């Protein structure tokens, strides 16, 4: 079961049943909701590419050199571009981690994760643990890692994964706060 499907089975938002139903003529995907999805999607893309690029920056490649990698003329510098398993593993793991954290944040559309925590939805927790465990198995099992072209991550790599992944919580909380304020302003 995907993490997002498990949220459909457990309605944990205490405010949900107090809201009036939307009118048939109301849009399902409002401009505000589209903006929220787009902002989150943009950050997910930036974080995935950012962690990939940070691998090279950490290995002494400047952003200018990275942007012109195909014209690299220094053999000692160009060697960093030959084995891409580490940055690809970082990017994939960051993408998976962000998506699973985002799933935990979607228990409620408008309420804070601090108010409506995901821990009350065992299917959601399972829906996050299983894919994350599969990701770890692929990375740390040599046969699977080789099949997917991935390599084990070290502590520094995991720090980068978390550094790029955890801001999605803040982004989501700011968006929910703005949505709550916008809803209050529409009522008054």
Buried (B, 14 or more C-beta within 10 A) or exposed (E): EBBEEBBEEBEBBEEEEEEEEEEEEEEEEEEEBEEBEEBBEEBBEEBBEBBBBBBBEEEEBEEEBBEEEEEBEEEEBBEBBEEBBBBBBBBBBBBBBBBBBBBBBBBBBBBBBEBBBBEEBEBBBEBBEBBBEEBBEBBEBEEEBEEBEBBBBEEEBEEBBEBBBEBBBEBBBEBBEBBBEEEEEEEE
